[in-house]
Amino acid sequence: MGIQKPIKFILRDTSVSSSNETMPLIQDLKNPALRPRHWVQLKTEVGKEFDHEGNDFTLEKIIDLGLDQYSTSIGEISGAASKELSIELAIKAISSTWEAMELDISLIRIEVITV
């Protein structure tokens, strides 16, 4: 038995760079902060209709739709959605704090003296 030769894998630059561009796109499209209004904005931006909740919304479908060509716009919409969600959660926290707060309001008598 001789020494086994190592198996060589050849990676094409296009597949690696394509993967590097596709993964952030997938993360943006999977962002739980995306609300229906964001999906409408996204579909308007790309000029295509699709069912983002359907079982056929796969990587292949994303590539077929050409969504990778709009990765910058999709990233901006996704980022805005995350910021909006953060603001919404902060407002809810403030609201719940104030709902639980008891305020003691007293009438203060003010006398005005004119000379």
C-alpha positions as CSV (number, residue, x, y, z in Angstrom):
1,M,0.0,0.0,0.0
2,G,1.4,3.4,-1.0
3,I,0.8,6.9,0.2
4,Q,-2.5,8.2,-0.8
5,K,-2.6,11.4,-2.8
6,P,-4.6,14.3,-1.3
7,I,-7.8,15.1,-3.0
8,K,-7.7,18.5,-4.6
9,F,-10.7,20.8,-4.7
10,I,-10.9,23.6,-7.1
11,L,-13.0,26.6,-6.1
12,R,-14.0,29.0,-8.7
13,D,-13.7,32.6,-7.7
14,T,-17.2,33.3,-9.0
15,S,-18.8,30.7,-6.7
16,V,-17.0,32.0,-3.6
17,S,-17.7,35.7,-4.4
18,S,-21.3,34.8,-5.2
19,S,-21.7,33.0,-1.9
20,N,-20.2,36.0,-0.1
21,E,-22.8,38.2,-1.7
22,T,-25.7,35.8,-1.3
23,M,-25.3,35.0,2.4
24,P,-25.9,38.6,3.6
25,L,-28.9,38.8,1.2
26,I,-30.4,35.6,2.7
27,Q,-29.9,37.1,6.2
28,D,-31.6,40.3,5.2
29,L,-34.5,38.5,3.7
30,K,-34.9,36.3,6.8
31,N,-34.9,39.3,9.1
32,P,-37.7,38.9,11.6
33,A,-38.1,42.7,11.8
34,L,-39.5,42.8,8.3
35,R,-43.1,43.7,8.4
36,P,-45.7,43.6,5.6
37,R,-45.0,47.2,4.8
38,H,-41.3,46.3,4.3
39,W,-42.1,43.5,1.9
40,V,-44.3,45.8,-0.1
41,Q,-41.4,48.3,-0.3
42,L,-39.0,45.5,-1.2
43,K,-41.3,44.1,-4.0
44,T,-41.8,47.6,-5.4
45,E,-38.0,48.2,-5.4
46,V,-37.3,45.0,-7.3
47,G,-40.4,45.4,-9.5
48,K,-41.4,41.7,-9.0
49,E,-44.2,40.0,-7.2
50,F,-43.4,36.8,-5.1
51,D,-44.7,35.0,-2.1
52,H,-42.0,35.4,0.6
53,E,-43.9,33.1,2.9
54,G,-44.4,30.3,0.3
55,N,-42.6,27.0,0.4
56,D,-41.2,27.8,-3.0
57,F,-39.3,30.9,-1.7
58,T,-35.9,29.1,-1.9
59,L,-32.4,30.2,-2.7
60,E,-33.0,29.1,-6.3
61,K,-36.2,31.3,-6.5
62,I,-34.3,34.2,-5.0
63,I,-31.6,33.9,-7.7
64,D,-34.2,33.3,-10.4
65,L,-36.0,36.5,-9.3
66,G,-32.7,38.4,-9.5
67,L,-33.0,39.6,-6.0
68,D,-29.2,39.3,-5.7
69,Q,-29.0,42.3,-8.1
70,Y,-30.8,44.4,-5.4
71,S,-28.9,43.2,-2.4
72,T,-27.9,46.8,-1.4
73,S,-31.5,48.0,-1.5
74,I,-32.7,44.9,0.3
75,G,-30.0,45.4,2.9
76,E,-31.1,49.0,3.5
77,I,-34.8,48.0,3.8
78,S,-33.8,45.2,6.2
79,G,-31.6,47.6,8.3
80,A,-34.4,50.2,8.5
81,A,-36.8,47.4,9.6
82,S,-34.5,46.5,12.4
83,K,-34.2,50.1,13.5
84,E,-37.9,50.6,13.4
85,L,-38.5,47.4,15.5
86,S,-35.9,48.7,18.0
87,I,-37.8,52.0,18.3
88,E,-41.2,50.2,18.6
89,L,-39.9,48.0,21.4
90,A,-38.5,51.1,23.2
91,I,-41.8,52.9,22.9
92,K,-43.6,49.8,24.3
93,A,-41.2,49.7,27.2
94,I,-41.7,53.4,28.0
95,S,-45.5,53.0,27.7
96,S,-45.6,50.0,30.0
97,T,-43.5,51.9,32.6
98,W,-45.8,54.9,32.5
99,E,-48.9,52.7,32.7
100,A,-47.6,51.2,36.0
101,M,-46.6,54.5,37.4
102,E,-48.9,56.2,39.9
103,L,-48.8,60.0,39.9
104,D,-49.8,62.1,42.9
105,I,-51.1,65.4,41.5
106,S,-52.0,68.2,43.9
107,L,-53.4,71.6,43.2
108,I,-51.0,74.3,44.2
109,R,-52.5,77.7,45.1
110,I,-50.7,80.5,43.5
111,E,-51.2,84.1,44.8
112,V,-50.4,87.0,42.6
113,I,-49.7,90.2,44.4
114,T,-49.6,93.4,42.3
115,V,-48.0,96.5,43.6
